Amino acid sequence: MPKDDQIEPLEDLTTRHYRAIFLSDIHLGTRGCQAALLLEFLRFHDADLIYLIGDIVDGWRLRRSWYWPQAHNDIVQKILRKGRKGARIIYVPGNHDEFLRDYLDGHFGSIRIVGRAVHEGLDGKRHLILHGDEFDVVVRHARFLAILGDWAYDLALKANTTFNIVRRWLGFPYWSLSAWAKLKVKNAVNFIGEFERVVAEEARQNGVDGVICGHIHHAAIHDDYGIRYMNTGDWVESCTAIVETLDGAYRIIRWSEIYQKHVLAAATRKPLEAA
């Protein structure tokens, strides 16, 4: 878990503006995408610069079966609208949207597509921006196993949906069963720690001060390997983003926790107001 000073404290649902917002692993085109929560996040958060750090669209899943509800189209339109209003948008493709790597240095509306980027913070420190799939041994050397794992992951997400329907019925908040299960398995083989170490080393070799990535669906900010490592998390399990505030601090926003807290608080207040 991140330290308290690494979590953006949001006490209300007013619109907030940041220097930069970093999003990854939205997986549009899948039933696991938490589109409704992301739309609410985009409604309340603006930035001068928005980084889309891979797996925004899930091309793997869409090739198997088409799924594109209106909410997913609304997310695309919402992001494009932010670009029209002046936000710079940089898209770094990942493995699930690797088809966009054929269009590097191109533009789709206000969105610029690049293989990698470097973000310079308010303090002058530079961070390498990449998705991270090139450091996942399974994806690099056993594509078939990666796709098979993606299929199994989809089953876990379906179980997660049923699990949370029951939790809501019992009055409990959202909790990601799939994220917990995946974290337990990956911890058993030290996958996350090894991924973070290798990505941090890549940043060091590129002469920058840190790295911001996605891919493993595990939000984090730390300096465990002698260089700043930040991971945006995802919008399938945890619904998290990294932001750089106007004073140059980097924070994790855990939106599902924040939003549900306010929804529950509002629901609790209604009977009192009616009385």
N, C-alpha and C positions, 0 to 999 in steps of 0.2 A: 504494500500500500504506500502511496506517496505521503510525504510529510504534510502537516496541515498548511504550511506556508507555500506548498506547491499546488494547492487546490484553490481555484477562484471562488471567493466567498460571494454568493449571490443571495441577497436577502429579499429580493422582490423580482417580479417579472417585467421590469421596465427594459426598454431597448438600451443596449450597451454597445459602445464603439471601441474597437481595438486597432492597434497597429497592424496586426496580422492574425488570421485564423488558419489553423492547420487541420484538415480533415482527411481521413482515409477510410478505406474498407467499408464503404456504404453498401455495396453490392446491390445496386439497382438491377431489377430484373429477377430478383429472388423473393420468395415469400418470407424469408427471414429478415429482410430489410425493415428496420423500424422507421418507416417513412413518415408516419404521423408525428413521431417525436422529433425527427430531423426537421420537418417543416416548421414546427414550433420553435426549434432552436434557431433556424434561419430567420424566423420572424423577429426574434428578440436580439439577434447579434449581427452587427455590421463590422466591417474592417476596411482599411485602405488596401490591404493585400490579402487574397485568399489563396491558399495552396490546397490543391486536391491531389493527395499523395497516393494514388493508385487504388485499384479495385473499386473505383467509383461505380462503374458499370460491370456487371458480371457476364462477360462474353461467353465463358465456359457454360454457364447454366442456360443462357439464352439460345445457344446452339443446340442444346438438348431439347428444350421445350420453351416456347415463348410465354413469358409472363411479364406484362407491363401495364399495371393498373394506372388510373389517373393520378394517384398520389405520387408515383414515380416521375411522371411527366411534370407534375407540379414542382417537384424538387429541381428538375433541370431548368424550368422556366424561372424559378425563384433565384437560382444562381446566376442565370443569364441577366436577369433584371438587376442584380447587384452590380454586374459588370457595366450595364448601360448607365447606371447611376454613378459610375466613376471608380469602382473597385477594380484593381488589377487582379486577374485570375490566372494562376499558373497550374497546369495539370501535368503531373508526372505519372505516367501509366505504370500499372503493376502487372502481375501475371494474369489476373482475370480479365483485364482490359488491355492485354498486350497487343491487340489489333491496332491500337492507337500509336504504337511505336513505329508504324509505317508512315506516320504523319508528323514526326518530330520537327520542331521549329515552324510548324504550321499553326494556323489559327482557326478556331471554330467560333465565330462571333467574337466576343471579347475574351475568349479563353485561349491562352497560348499553351501549346503542348511541347514539353521538353523531356529529355531523358533523365536529366538531373538538374538541380538548381542550387544556388547558394543564397541563403537569406542572411542579410546583415541587420542585426538588431540595433536598437537605439543606442546601446553601449558600444557599438562598433564591432562586436564579436560576430564571427561568421559561422553559419551552420549549413552543413551539407544536407540537401533535401533529396531523399530517394525513397522508393517504396520498400525495398529490402529483400525481394524475392530472390535476387541473385545470390544471396548468402544463405538461402535455405537449401540444404543439400538434397532434400527430397525433391523439390521443384527443379533444381538444376540437373540432377542426374537420374531421376526416375519419374518422368512425367506421368506415366501410367499410374503409379502409386499415388501421386499427388491428386489426380482426378478421382481415383477410387476413394481416397481420403475425403475429398470434397463431397462425394456422394454420401459417405457415412456421416459427415458433419451435417449435411442437410437433414438426415434422419434425426440427429440429435436436436436440431433446431425445432423440428416438428414436435418432438417430445417436450422441449422447453416451452412451446406455446401452450400445450395442454396443461403442463405443470403450473404455469402462471395463471391460467384461467381458474384452476382450483384455488390457488393462493388468493386471487382477488375475491373469489366467492367466500373465502374464509376471513377476508378482511386484512390480509397481509400484503405488503408492497411487492413490487416486481423484484425478482431475484433470478439471475441467470444460471440455471442448472447446467446448460451446455458449456458456459464459460468455466464453471467450477470443475466440471469433468475434464475438460480439455487442459486446464491448468494443472490438474493432478497428474495427468498422463505425461504432459510435457515436462513437468518438474521431475518426474521419475527418470527421465533421460537427460536432464539438465539442458533441454533444448533452448529455453528462453534465455538462460544465462549465457550459453554459448553464442546464440544469435546476437545478443547485446554486445558481447565482447568483440565479435568479429566486425560488427557494424561500427563500433567505436574505433576500432583499429583502422578501418577504411577512412574514417574522418580524419584520424591522425595523419595517415599517409597522404591525404589531400591537403594538409596544411591549414585546416580550419579549426575552429574552437569547439565544435560540437556537431551533432547530427540529429535530424528530425526525420522519422520514418514511420512506417505502418507495418502491414503484412501479418504480424503475429497476433493481432487483436488483443493486445495487452498494454494498456496505457501506463506510461511511466515517465518520470523525470528523475535522473540521478547522475552522479559523477563517479560511479563505482570503478570505472576503468581508466580514471585519470583524464577523462574528457566528458563534456556534457552529452548525455544520451537522453533523447526524448522520443517517445512513441505515442502517436495520437490515439491508439485504441481502435474502436470500430463503431459502426451503427447497426450491428446485428445483435450483439450480446450486451455490451456495456454502455453504448451511446455516449461516447466521450470525444472530446476535442482538446487540442492544445491551442492556447491563445498567447499572443504577446500583448501585454497591456500598454496603455499610453505612456506609462513610466518605464517601460522596457523589461518588465518582469514576465517570465513564462509561467503559465498556470495550466492545470488540467481542469476542464469543466466536465463534471459527471452529470450530464443533463437528465438522465432518467431519474436519478435520485432527487435532483433539485425540482424538476417539474412535477413529479408525483407528490412531493412534499407539499407543494403549493396547491395542487388539485385536491389533496386530502384535507388540507387546511380550509380551503374554500367550501368544500362539502360539509365540513364540520360546522362552519359559521352559518350556513344557510338557515337551519332550523331556528337558531337564536335570532337571526335577523327577522324571520317570519313571525316569531313570537312578539 
